Amino acid sequence: MHTKNFYWQDGYGAFSVSETRVESIISYISNQHRNHDIKNFQDEYRELLKENNVEYDERYVWD
């Protein structure tokens, strides 16, 4: 695992996961590097917010 450019962001988010989706979430996390080759984190995060009807202001989402 390459962690040279790893850092914690200033903000944070918290999400819960339905027990019925735990296995699919584990699989997603295990393959996250491949998923981000297809779609970058920011686009994926925007989709997650929209799918769950979370209002946000783009100015405050990224640091």
Buried (B, 14 or more C-beta within 10 A) or exposed (E): EEEEEEEEEEEEEEEEEEEEEEEEEEEEEEEEEEEEEEEEEEEBBBEEBEEEEEEEEEEEEEE
